[in-house]
Structure formats: structure tokens, C-alpha cells
Amino acid sequence: MKFKGMTKGKPLGLVGEDYLPHIIRTRQEHRIWQEQRVRTSNLLGLIGMVFIQGATLPSLFSVLLSNGTPPPLTLLVGVFVGLCFYQARAIRNIKSEWVYVIGNTIGLISNATLIFLSV
């Protein structure tokens, strides 16, 4: 679709040397937007990690401190195996998924402790 005043997708009024600063500004805006998106994603991941790993802490403390009963072994092993796969994926993409490496490590340690105490 071609609008009046536009040629080959260039914005209206940008010709010759005026076009280069527009491209540079657009790239900078895109880079800033991407960085903000990554920060937001990491913050959401950290909040989720607090809730997910925090959900296992009561069971862990109950078993460690007050001789409570651990959750069923099938549940613990299932979660542990799932976390192993998540951890493998996160390590392969560690530059962008470092939040998940931290969360999965906490989960693996917690579940391994509960599995050890259940056996």
C-alpha cells in the first residue's frame, strides 16, 4: 500500500541525508525498548521465583525443624526431574535466562533435600 508523499516505505519528508539520522534514532529507540523489555522479563521471573520457591519452604522447614512428614516421594521426584529439564534449558541460554538458573538451582536443592529425607 502506497500513501501519497511516501516512496518505498520511507517516511514523508525524509530524503537524502535526513534519512540516516532517522534510522539511527529508530535503532536507538528499539535498543532502549528491548533493554526495558528484558529488565521487565527478569523482574517478572524473580517475582515468580519467590512465589514458586517460597511454596516449598514450609514443607522443607517442617521436615527439617519439626520432624514433619515430607510430601509424597512421587511428587518430589516428579518435580525434581522437571526442574532438571528446565535447568538444562536455562543453562543453554544462560545469558538471557540467568533468573531461571537461580530459581531452578534453589528448587533442585530444596527437592533433593526433601527426597533425601524421605528415603
MMTF fields as JSON, N, C-alpha, C and O atoms, coordinates in Angstrom:
{
  "mmtfVersion": "1.0.0",
  "mmtfProducer": "UNKNOWN",
  "numBonds": 475,
  "numAtoms": 476,
  "numGroups": 119,
  "numChains": 1,
  "numModels": 1,
  "chainsPerModel": [1],
  "groupsPerChain": [119],
  "chainIdList": ["A"],
  "bondAtomList": [4, 2, 8, 6, 12, 10, 16, 14, 20, 18, 24, 22, 28, 26, 32, 30, 36, 34, 40, 38, 44, 42, 48, 46, 52, 50, 56, 54, 60, 58, 64, 62, 68, 66, 72, 70, 76, 74, 80, 78, 84, 82, 88, 86, 92, 90, 96, 94, 100, 98, 104, 102, 108, 106, 112, 110, 116, 114, 120, 118, 124, 122, 128, 126, 132, 130, 136, 134, 140, 138, 144, 142, 148, 146, 152, 150, 156, 154, 160, 158, 164, 162, 168, 166, 172, 170, 176, 174, 180, 178, 184, 182, 188, 186, 192, 190, 196, 194, 200, 198, 204, 202, 208, 206, 212, 210, 216, 214, 220, 218, 224, 222, 228, 226, 232, 230, 236, 234, 240, 238, 244, 242, 248, 246, 252, 250, 256, 254, 260, 258, 264, 262, 268, 266, 272, 270, 276, 274, 280, 278, 284, 282, 288, 286, 292, 290, 296, 294, 300, 298, 304, 302, 308, 306, 312, 310, 316, 314, 320, 318, 324, 322, 328, 326, 332, 330, 336, 334, 340, 338, 344, 342, 348, 346, 352, 350, 356, 354, 360, 358, 364, 362, 368, 366, 372, 370, 376, 374, 380, 378, 384, 382, 388, 386, 392, 390, 396, 394, 400, 398, 404, 402, 408, 406, 412, 410, 416, 414, 420, 418, 424, 422, 428, 426, 432, 430, 436, 434, 440, 438, 444, 442, 448, 446, 452, 450, 456, 454, 460, 458, 464, 462, 468, 466, 472, 470],
  "bondOrderList": [1, 1, 1, 1, 1, 1, 1, 1, 1, 1, 1, 1, 1, 1, 1, 1, 1, 1, 1, 1, 1, 1, 1, 1, 1, 1, 1, 1, 1, 1, 1, 1, 1, 1, 1, 1, 1, 1, 1, 1, 1, 1, 1, 1, 1, 1, 1, 1, 1, 1, 1, 1, 1, 1, 1, 1, 1, 1, 1, 1, 1, 1, 1, 1, 1, 1, 1, 1, 1, 1, 1, 1, 1, 1, 1, 1, 1, 1, 1, 1, 1, 1, 1, 1, 1, 1, 1, 1, 1, 1, 1, 1, 1, 1, 1, 1, 1, 1, 1, 1, 1, 1, 1, 1, 1, 1, 1, 1, 1, 1, 1, 1, 1, 1, 1, 1, 1, 1],
  "groupList": [{"groupName": "MET", "atomNameList": ["N", "CA", "C", "O"], "elementList": ["N", "C", "C", "O"], "formalChargeList": [0, 0, 0, 0], "bondAtomList": [1, 0, 2, 1, 3, 2], "bondOrderList": [1, 1, 2], "singleLetterCode": "M", "chemCompType": "L-PEPTIDE LINKING"}, {"groupName": "LYS", "atomNameList": ["N", "CA", "C", "O"], "elementList": ["N", "C", "C", "O"], "formalChargeList": [0, 0, 0, 0], "bondAtomList": [1, 0, 2, 1, 3, 2], "bondOrderList": [1, 1, 2], "singleLetterCode": "K", "chemCompType": "L-PEPTIDE LINKING"}, {"groupName": "PHE", "atomNameList": ["N", "CA", "C", "O"], "elementList": ["N", "C", "C", "O"], "formalChargeList": [0, 0, 0, 0], "bondAtomList": [1, 0, 2, 1, 3, 2], "bondOrderList": [1, 1, 2], "singleLetterCode": "F", "chemCompType": "L-PEPTIDE LINKING"}, {"groupName": "GLY", "atomNameList": ["N", "CA", "C", "O"], "elementList": ["N", "C", "C", "O"], "formalChargeList": [0, 0, 0, 0], "bondAtomList": [1, 0, 2, 1, 3, 2], "bondOrderList": [1, 1, 2], "singleLetterCode": "G", "chemCompType": "PEPTIDE LINKING"}, {"groupName": "THR", "atomNameList": ["N", "CA", "C", "O"], "elementList": ["N", "C", "C", "O"], "formalChargeList": [0, 0, 0, 0], "bondAtomList": [1, 0, 2, 1, 3, 2], "bondOrderList": [1, 1, 2], "singleLetterCode": "T", "chemCompType": "L-PEPTIDE LINKING"}, {"groupName": "PRO", "atomNameList": ["N", "CA", "C", "O"], "elementList": ["N", "C", "C", "O"], "formalChargeList": [0, 0, 0, 0], "bondAtomList": [1, 0, 2, 1, 3, 2], "bondOrderList": [1, 1, 2], "singleLetterCode": "P", "chemCompType": "L-PEPTIDE LINKING"}, {"groupName": "LEU", "atomNameList": ["N", "CA", "C", "O"], "elementList": ["N", "C", "C", "O"], "formalChargeList": [0, 0, 0, 0], "bondAtomList": [1, 0, 2, 1, 3, 2], "bondOrderList": [1, 1, 2], "singleLetterCode": "L", "chemCompType": "L-PEPTIDE LINKING"}, {"groupName": "VAL", "atomNameList": ["N", "CA", "C", "O"], "elementList": ["N", "C", "C", "O"], "formalChargeList": [0, 0, 0, 0], "bondAtomList": [1, 0, 2, 1, 3, 2], "bondOrderList": [1, 1, 2], "singleLetterCode": "V", "chemCompType": "L-PEPTIDE LINKING"}, {"groupName": "GLU", "atomNameList": ["N", "CA", "C", "O"], "elementList": ["N", "C", "C", "O"], "formalChargeList": [0, 0, 0, 0], "bondAtomList": [1, 0, 2, 1, 3, 2], "bondOrderList": [1, 1, 2], "singleLetterCode": "E", "chemCompType": "L-PEPTIDE LINKING"}, {"groupName": "ASP", "atomNameList": ["N", "CA", "C", "O"], "elementList": ["N", "C", "C", "O"], "formalChargeList": [0, 0, 0, 0], "bondAtomList": [1, 0, 2, 1, 3, 2], "bondOrderList": [1, 1, 2], "singleLetterCode": "D", "chemCompType": "L-PEPTIDE LINKING"}, {"groupName": "TYR", "atomNameList": ["N", "CA", "C", "O"], "elementList": ["N", "C", "C", "O"], "formalChargeList": [0, 0, 0, 0], "bondAtomList": [1, 0, 2, 1, 3, 2], "bondOrderList": [1, 1, 2], "singleLetterCode": "Y", "chemCompType": "L-PEPTIDE LINKING"}, {"groupName": "HIS", "atomNameList": ["N", "CA", "C", "O"], "elementList": ["N", "C", "C", "O"], "formalChargeList": [0, 0, 0, 0], "bondAtomList": [1, 0, 2, 1, 3, 2], "bondOrderList": [1, 1, 2], "singleLetterCode": "H", "chemCompType": "L-PEPTIDE LINKING"}, {"groupName": "ILE", "atomNameList": ["N", "CA", "C", "O"], "elementList": ["N", "C", "C", "O"], "formalChargeList": [0, 0, 0, 0], "bondAtomList": [1, 0, 2, 1, 3, 2], "bondOrderList": [1, 1, 2], "singleLetterCode": "I", "chemCompType": "L-PEPTIDE LINKING"}, {"groupName": "ARG", "atomNameList": ["N", "CA", "C", "O"], "elementList": ["N", "C", "C", "O"], "formalChargeList": [0, 0, 0, 0], "bondAtomList": [1, 0, 2, 1, 3, 2], "bondOrderList": [1, 1, 2], "singleLetterCode": "R", "chemCompType": "L-PEPTIDE LINKING"}, {"groupName": "GLN", "atomNameList": ["N", "CA", "C", "O"], "elementList": ["N", "C", "C", "O"], "formalChargeList": [0, 0, 0, 0], "bondAtomList": [1, 0, 2, 1, 3, 2], "bondOrderList": [1, 1, 2], "singleLetterCode": "Q", "chemCompType": "L-PEPTIDE LINKING"}, {"groupName": "TRP", "atomNameList": ["N", "CA", "C", "O"], "elementList": ["N", "C", "C", "O"], "formalChargeList": [0, 0, 0, 0], "bondAtomList": [1, 0, 2, 1, 3, 2], "bondOrderList": [1, 1, 2], "singleLetterCode": "W", "chemCompType": "L-PEPTIDE LINKING"}, {"groupName": "SER", "atomNameList": ["N", "CA", "C", "O"], "elementList": ["N", "C", "C", "O"], "formalChargeList": [0, 0, 0, 0], "bondAtomList": [1, 0, 2, 1, 3, 2], "bondOrderList": [1, 1, 2], "singleLetterCode": "S", "chemCompType": "L-PEPTIDE LINKING"}, {"groupName": "ASN", "atomNameList": ["N", "CA", "C", "O"], "elementList": ["N", "C", "C", "O"], "formalChargeList": [0, 0, 0, 0], "bondAtomList": [1, 0, 2, 1, 3, 2], "bondOrderList": [1, 1, 2], "singleLetterCode": "N", "chemCompType": "L-PEPTIDE LINKING"}, {"groupName": "ALA", "atomNameList": ["N", "CA", "C", "O"], "elementList": ["N", "C", "C", "O"], "formalChargeList": [0, 0, 0, 0], "bondAtomList": [1, 0, 2, 1, 3, 2], "bondOrderList": [1, 1, 2], "singleLetterCode": "A", "chemCompType": "L-PEPTIDE LINKING"}, {"groupName": "CYS", "atomNameList": ["N", "CA", "C", "O"], "elementList": ["N", "C", "C", "O"], "formalChargeList": [0, 0, 0, 0], "bondAtomList": [1, 0, 2, 1, 3, 2], "bondOrderList": [1, 1, 2], "singleLetterCode": "C", "chemCompType": "L-PEPTIDE LINKING"}],
  "groupTypeList": [0, 1, 2, 1, 3, 0, 4, 1, 3, 1, 5, 6, 3, 6, 7, 3, 8, 9, 10, 6, 5, 11, 12, 12, 13, 4, 13, 14, 8, 11, 13, 12, 15, 14, 8, 14, 13, 7, 13, 4, 16, 17, 6, 6, 3, 6, 12, 3, 0, 7, 2, 12, 14, 3, 18, 4, 6, 5, 16, 6, 2, 16, 7, 6, 6, 16, 17, 3, 4, 5, 5, 5, 6, 4, 6, 6, 7, 3, 7, 2, 7, 3, 6, 19, 2, 10, 14, 18, 13, 18, 12, 13, 17, 12, 1, 16, 8, 15, 7, 10, 7, 12, 3, 17, 4, 12, 3, 6, 12, 16, 17, 18, 4, 6, 12, 2, 6, 16, 7],
  "groupIdList": [1, 2, 3, 4, 5, 6, 7, 8, 9, 10, 11, 12, 13, 14, 15, 16, 17, 18, 19, 20, 21, 22, 23, 24, 25, 26, 27, 28, 29, 30, 31, 32, 33, 34, 35, 36, 37, 38, 39, 40, 41, 42, 43, 44, 45, 46, 47, 48, 49, 50, 51, 52, 53, 54, 55, 56, 57, 58, 59, 60, 61, 62, 63, 64, 65, 66, 67, 68, 69, 70, 71, 72, 73, 74, 75, 76, 77, 78, 79, 80, 81, 82, 83, 84, 85, 86, 87, 88, 89, 90, 91, 92, 93, 94, 95, 96, 97, 98, 99, 100, 101, 102, 103, 104, 105, 106, 107, 108, 109, 110, 111, 112, 113, 114, 115, 116, 117, 118, 119],
  "secStructList": [7, 7, 7, 6, 6, 7, 5, 6, 6, 5, 7, 6, 6, 7, 7, 4, 4, 4, 2, 2, 2, 2, 2, 2, 2, 2, 2, 2, 2, 2, 2, 2, 2, 2, 2, 2, 2, 2, 2, 2, 2, 2, 2, 2, 2, 2, 2, 2, 2, 2, 2, 2, 2, 2, 2, 2, 2, 2, 2, 2, 2, 2, 2, 2, 2, 2, 7, 7, 7, 7, 7, 7, 2, 2, 2, 2, 2, 2, 2, 2, 2, 2, 2, 2, 2, 2, 2, 2, 2, 2, 2, 2, 6, 6, 6, 6, 7, 2, 2, 2, 2, 2, 2, 2, 2, 2, 2, 2, 2, 2, 2, 2, 2, 2, 2, 2, 2, 2, 7],
  "xCoordList": [0.85, 0.0, 0.895, 1.816, 0.633, 1.466, 0.621, -0.458, 1.134, 0.432, 1.016, 2.171, 0.221, 0.674, 1.844, 1.75, 2.92, 4.084, 5.102, 6.159, 4.835, 5.784, 6.342, 5.623, 7.636, 8.24, 9.018, 9.843, 8.763, 9.474, 9.543, 10.584, 8.485, 8.419, 9.114, 9.122, 9.695, 10.36, 9.304, 8.341, 9.49, 8.529, 8.488, 9.464, 7.376, 7.149, 8.174, 8.4, 8.784, 9.684, 11.121, 11.953, 11.466, 12.837, 13.484, 13.141, 14.422, 15.142, 16.62, 17.011, 17.43, 18.867, 19.465, 19.282, 20.18, 20.904, 19.974, 20.367, 18.756, 17.815, 17.399, 16.991, 17.496, 17.017, 17.926, 17.427, 19.253, 20.205, 19.99, 19.932, 19.868, 19.608, 18.318, 18.226, 17.33, 16.067, 16.294, 15.75, 17.089, 17.379, 18.143, 17.827, 19.149, 19.944, 19.064, 19.152, 18.216, 17.318, 16.355, 16.094, 15.832, 14.913, 15.61, 15.019, 16.846, 17.594, 17.864, 17.759, 18.21, 18.454, 17.18, 17.209, 16.071, 14.796, 14.45, 13.944, 14.717, 14.443, 15.336, 14.867, 16.61, 17.539, 17.095, 17.111, 16.702, 16.22, 14.961, 14.824, 14.042, 12.814, 13.132, 12.526, 14.093, 14.487, 15.084, 14.769, 15.942, 16.543, 15.485, 15.561, 14.506, 13.416, 12.602, 12.174, 12.394, 11.632, 12.367, 11.745, 13.685, 14.486, 14.445, 14.288, 14.581, 14.512, 13.165, 13.098, 12.089, 10.749, 10.593, 10.032, 11.083, 11.003, 11.762, 11.271, 12.957, 13.74, 13.049, 13.065, 12.447, 11.727, 10.538, 10.305, 9.788, 8.664, 9.144, 8.507, 10.27, 10.837, 11.263, 11.053, 11.864, 12.285, 11.089, 11.125, 10.036, 8.828, 8.217, 7.829, 8.133, 7.617, 8.466, 7.939, 9.801, 10.71, 10.458, 10.461, 10.242, 9.978, 8.716, 8.704, 7.673, 6.431, 6.575, 6.128, 7.191, 7.33, 8.225, 7.845, 9.405, 10.33, 9.844, 10.099, 9.151, 8.582, 7.505, 7.272, 6.852, 5.807, 6.393, 5.709, 7.654, 8.27, 8.929, 9.22, 9.167, 9.861, 9.111, 9.751, 7.794, 7.11, 7.309, 7.534, 7.227, 7.454, 8.884, 9.127, 9.818, 11.224, 11.496, 12.152, 10.994, 11.195, 10.491, 11.035, 9.291, 8.562, 9.347, 9.431, 9.912, 10.663, 11.98, 12.362, 12.674, 13.994, 13.922, 14.72, 12.985, 12.993, 12.035, 12.294, 10.931, 9.958, 9.592, 8.509, 10.476, 10.262, 8.91, 8.245, 8.517, 7.251, 7.339, 8.401, 6.223, 6.158, 6.412, 5.75, 7.36, 7.609, 6.468, 5.698, 6.353, 5.34, 5.597, 6.669, 4.649, 4.855, 6.1, 6.396, 6.807, 8.058, 7.827, 8.674, 6.693, 6.415, 6.311, 6.759, 5.723, 5.626, 7.015, 7.343, 7.825, 9.164, 10.042, 10.744, 10.0, 10.822, 10.319, 11.124, 9.018, 8.467, 8.884, 9.278, 8.796, 9.209, 10.716, 11.165, 11.49, 12.94, 13.336, 14.189, 12.725, 13.041, 12.636, 13.382, 11.473, 11.044, 12.009, 12.339, 12.464, 13.428, 14.758, 15.43, 15.143, 16.378, 16.282, 17.235, 15.137, 14.959, 14.913, 15.516, 14.201, 14.18, 15.592, 15.98, 16.347, 17.701, 18.596, 19.394, 18.462, 19.264, 18.974, 19.887, 17.709, 17.343, 17.864, 18.383, 17.735, 18.192, 19.704, 20.193, 20.444, 21.906, 22.314, 23.281, 21.597, 21.91, 21.725, 22.371, 20.848, 20.553, 20.863, 20.097, 21.977, 22.255, 22.346, 22.021, 22.771, 22.871, 21.522, 21.426, 20.482, 19.166, 18.271, 17.236, 18.646, 17.773, 18.46, 18.224, 19.304, 20.025, 19.064, 19.358, 17.925, 16.934, 16.449, 16.284, 16.223, 15.711, 16.772, 16.453, 18.034, 19.116, 19.12, 19.261, 18.967, 18.944, 17.737, 17.878, 16.551, 15.33, 15.361, 14.976, 15.814, 15.879, 16.897, 16.673, 18.005, 19.009, 18.426, 18.624, 17.715, 17.074, 16.076, 16.043, 15.263, 14.282, 14.919, 14.443, 15.998, 16.679, 17.274, 17.195, 17.867, 18.45, 17.348, 17.489, 16.25, 15.146, 14.54, 14.324, 14.268, 13.661, 14.618, 14.195, 15.907, 16.887, 16.96, 17.071, 16.898, 16.912, 15.697, 15.815, 14.528, 13.303, 13.319, 12.869, 13.836, 13.943, 14.879, 14.573, 16.007, 16.981, 16.363, 16.594, 15.579, 14.947, 13.769, 13.383, 13.191, 12.047, 12.458, 11.685, 13.654, 14.113, 14.602, 15.023],
  "yCoordList": [-1.167, 0.0, 1.229, 1.328, 2.151, 3.34, 4.566, 4.761, 5.39, 6.603, 7.775, 7.742, 8.801, 9.998, 10.614, 10.828, 10.892, 11.514, 10.51, 10.92, 9.212, 8.2, 7.453, 7.156, 7.151, 6.348, 5.218, 5.441, 4.023, 2.826, 2.701, 2.318, 3.007, 2.806, 3.869, 3.772, 4.88, 5.94, 6.907, 7.23, 7.366, 8.316, 9.614, 9.982, 10.288, 11.531, 12.583, 12.8, 13.225, 14.337, 13.953, 14.848, 12.687, 12.28, 11.879, 10.859, 12.696, 12.389, 12.65, 13.467, 11.951, 12.192, 12.019, 10.984, 13.032, 12.974, 12.974, 12.529, 13.463, 13.489, 12.092, 11.895, 11.133, 9.779, 9.033, 8.277, 9.213, 8.493, 8.788, 7.84, 10.044, 10.273, 9.612, 9.175, 9.541, 8.887, 7.395, 6.848, 6.737, 5.311, 5.095, 4.18, 5.93, 5.788, 5.994, 5.227, 7.018, 7.287, 6.114, 5.714, 5.567, 4.443, 3.219, 2.528, 2.94, 1.815, 2.012, 1.067, 3.231, 3.507, 3.331, 2.768, 3.807, 3.638, 2.165, 1.738, 1.387, -0.05, -0.743, -1.617, -0.368, -0.956, -0.633, -1.506, 0.611, 1.01, 0.223, -0.24, 0.067, -0.692, -2.142, -2.722, -2.741, -4.128, -4.28, -5.24, -3.344, -3.408, -3.302, -4.008, -2.439, -2.317, -3.606, -4.032, -4.213, -5.463, -6.587, -7.373, -6.663, -7.683, -7.449, -8.402, -6.199, -5.902, -6.297, -6.87, -5.996, -6.35, -7.87, -8.394, -8.573, -10.036, -10.623, -11.541, -10.104, -10.603, -10.312, -11.15, -9.141, -8.798, -9.736, -10.213, -10.002, -10.937, -12.333, -13.014, -12.758, -14.061, -14.134, -15.153, -13.059, -13.041, -13.098, -13.802, -12.367, -12.395, -13.797, -14.319, -14.404, -15.768, -16.745, -17.654, -16.565, -17.45, -17.37, -18.394, -16.176, -16.016, -16.795, -17.481, -16.698, -17.406, -18.918, -19.674, -19.36, -20.807, -21.45, -22.438, -20.889, -21.49, -21.273, -22.096, -20.173, -19.93, -20.945, -21.21, -21.51, -22.509, -23.817, -24.55, -24.115, -25.352, -25.165, -26.146, -23.929, -23.695, -24.204, -24.769, -24.034, -24.569, -26.078, -26.551, -26.831, -28.279, -28.576, -29.445, -27.846, -28.056, -27.748, -28.527, -26.62, -26.256, -27.233, -27.587, -27.673, -28.626, -29.928, -30.477, -30.414, -31.67, -31.484, -32.334, -30.38, -30.168, -29.794, -30.286, -28.937, -28.367, -29.031, -29.049, -29.578, -30.131, -31.573, -32.03, -32.289, -33.699, -33.958, -34.952, -33.055, -33.208, -34.295, -34.87, -34.559, -35.572, -34.915, -33.934, -35.44, -34.86, -35.169, -36.102, -34.398, -34.7, -36.082, -36.653, -36.616, -37.934, -37.946, -36.968, -39.049, -39.178, -39.03, -38.477, -39.516, -39.388, -37.925, -37.555, -37.105, -35.672, -35.043, -34.283, -35.358, -34.779, -35.174, -34.336, -36.445, -36.91, -36.312, -35.936, -36.22, -35.621, -34.165, -33.741, -33.404, -32.005, -31.908, -31.054, -32.768, -32.762, -33.032, -32.335, -34.029, -34.361, -33.202, -32.839, -32.635, -31.481, -30.316, -29.662, -30.052, -28.979, -29.262, -28.333, -30.528, -30.876, -30.462, -29.917, -30.718, -30.329, -28.809, -28.26, -28.126, -26.665, -26.103, -25.145, -26.703, -26.227, -26.406, -25.526, -27.542, -27.782, -26.712, -26.194, -26.394, -25.357, -24.0, -23.249, -23.676, -22.372, -22.223, -21.145, -23.288, -23.217, -23.027, -22.319, -23.643, -23.47, -22.021, -21.57, -21.297, -19.899, -18.987, -18.07, -19.232, -18.57, -17.047, -16.344, -16.531, -15.073, -14.398, -13.314, -15.03, -14.409, -15.028, -14.453, -16.184, -16.865, -17.125, -18.155, -16.198, -16.372, -16.426, -17.079, -15.751, -15.775, -17.202, -17.63, -17.932, -19.286, -20.257, -21.248, -19.972, -20.802, -20.706, -21.715, -19.497, -19.294, -20.0, -20.742, -19.77, -20.38, -21.895, -22.566, -22.439, -23.892, -24.49, -25.575, -23.804, -24.3, -24.375, -25.363, -23.337, -23.344, -24.5, -25.22, -24.672, -25.756, -27.128, -28.022, -27.308, -28.605, -28.935, -30.076, -27.942, -28.176, -28.511, -29.445, -27.749, -27.998, -29.379, -30.121, -29.716, -31.017, -32.161, -33.211, -31.982, -33.023, -33.27, -34.413, -32.198, -32.342, -33.116, -34.022, -32.76, -33.47, -34.919, -35.803, -35.176, -36.572, -37.368, -38.5, -36.778, -37.44, -37.763, -38.84, -36.828, -37.038, -38.003, -38.581, -38.182, -39.08, -40.542, -41.437, -40.771, -42.153, -42.793, -43.949],
  "zCoordList": [0.0, 0.0, 0.0, 0.811, -0.891, -1.035, -0.715, -1.275, 0.2, 0.572, -0.184, -0.609, -0.346, -1.04, -0.267, 0.942, -0.956, -0.317, 0.185, 0.665, 0.097, 0.558, -0.638, -1.592, -0.575, -1.627, -0.998, -0.112, -1.443, -1.0, 0.517, 1.05, 1.208, 2.643, 3.482, 4.709, 2.847, 3.616, 4.153, 3.458, 5.395, 5.95, 5.153, 4.5, 5.209, 4.494, 4.897, 6.087, 3.938, 4.216, 4.48, 4.631, 4.544, 4.793, 3.48, 2.883, 3.048, 1.807, 2.011, 2.844, 1.248, 1.274, 2.647, 3.287, 3.102, 4.374, 5.583, 6.662, 5.421, 6.546, 6.977, 8.121, 6.09, 6.373, 7.331, 8.166, 7.248, 8.099, 9.588, 10.372, 10.017, 11.454, 11.928, 13.075, 11.055, 11.424, 11.687, 12.646, 10.844, 11.027, 12.322, 13.082, 12.583, 13.814, 15.034, 15.993, 15.017, 16.15, 16.344, 17.479, 15.268, 15.357, 15.957, 16.787, 15.558, 16.113, 17.597, 18.378, 17.989, 19.409, 20.221, 21.316, 19.691, 20.384, 20.52, 21.558, 19.483, 19.52, 20.551, 21.279, 20.623, 21.592, 23.015, 23.884, 23.257, 24.588, 24.95, 26.082, 23.994, 24.222, 24.55, 25.451, 23.817, 24.074, 25.472, 26.174, 25.884, 27.221, 28.308, 29.313, 28.123, 29.095, 29.149, 30.222, 28.008, 27.955, 28.69, 29.405, 28.513, 29.201, 30.709, 31.472, 31.153, 32.592, 33.167, 34.254, 32.449, 32.917, 32.985, 33.947, 31.976, 31.977, 33.157, 33.814, 33.435, 34.561, 35.887, 36.789, 36.014, 37.246, 37.444, 38.554, 36.381, 36.483, 36.867, 37.671, 36.29, 36.631, 38.083, 38.74, 38.598, 40.004, 40.944, 41.953, 40.622, 41.463, 41.449, 42.494, 40.263, 40.162, 40.941, 41.583, 40.892, 41.61, 43.12, 43.803, 43.635, 45.07, 45.454, 46.476, 44.658, 44.977, 44.824, 45.687, 43.739, 43.493, 44.548, 45.176, 44.737, 45.7, 47.133, 48.013, 47.359, 48.684, 49.044, 50.224, 48.045, 48.304, 48.844, 49.557, 48.51, 49.005, 50.367, 51.052, 50.765, 52.036, 53.266, 54.153, 53.368, 54.55, 54.718, 55.832, 53.623, 53.709, 54.142, 54.979, 53.564, 53.892, 55.367, 56.057, 55.84, 57.253, 58.182, 59.228, 57.82, 58.644, 58.796, 59.895, 57.716, 57.76, 58.508, 59.312, 58.248, 58.859, 60.337, 61.134, 60.71, 62.055, 63.034, 64.237, 62.53, 63.477, 63.162, 63.526, 62.493, 62.172, 61.513, 61.805, 60.627, 59.916, 58.854, 58.615, 58.235, 57.194, 55.84, 55.5, 55.064, 53.736, 52.774, 53.004, 51.702, 50.686, 50.069, 50.272, 49.334, 48.711, 47.82, 47.133, 47.845, 47.095, 45.594, 44.891, 45.096, 43.663, 43.235, 42.149, 44.089, 43.806, 43.788, 42.877, 44.788, 44.884, 43.7, 43.133, 43.332, 42.211, 40.898, 40.045, 40.728, 39.51, 39.35, 38.264, 40.432, 40.397, 40.152, 39.388, 40.788, 40.629, 39.168, 38.619, 38.551, 37.153, 36.232, 35.322, 36.467, 35.67, 35.802, 34.812, 37.028, 37.247, 36.556, 36.107, 36.466, 35.749, 34.284, 33.726, 33.663, 32.269, 32.116, 31.193, 33.018, 32.985, 33.171, 32.502, 34.079, 34.346, 33.115, 32.792, 32.432, 31.225, 30.171, 29.529, 30.006, 29.033, 29.459, 28.633, 30.734, 31.226, 31.094, 30.756, 31.355, 31.245, 29.784, 29.505, 28.857, 27.433, 26.993, 26.047, 27.672, 27.334, 28.519, 28.813, 29.196, 30.476, 30.356, 31.313, 29.232, 29.091, 29.243, 29.818, 28.731, 28.801, 29.872, 30.209, 30.412, 31.375, 32.711, 33.343, 33.139, 34.401, 35.584, 36.585, 35.485, 36.567, 36.796, 37.939, 35.717, 35.827, 36.329, 36.987, 36.016, 36.551, 38.078, 38.77, 38.593, 40.052, 40.668, 41.64, 40.104, 40.647, 40.582, 41.54, 39.469, 39.335, 40.295, 40.832, 40.518, 41.459, 42.87, 43.577, 43.271, 44.593, 44.685, 45.683, 43.64, 43.63, 43.653, 44.352, 42.893, 42.88, 44.242, 44.696, 44.892, 46.225, 47.231, 48.02, 47.202, 48.137, 47.929, 48.887, 46.685, 46.393, 46.668, 47.149, 46.371, 46.658, 48.167, 48.61, 48.946, 50.41, 50.886, 51.712, 50.367, 50.772, 50.314, 51.043, 49.105, 48.633, 49.54, 49.918, 49.884, 50.755, 52.118, 52.669, 52.657, 53.965, 53.895, 54.911, 52.704, 52.537, 52.443, 52.783, 51.99, 51.749, 53.008, 52.989]
}
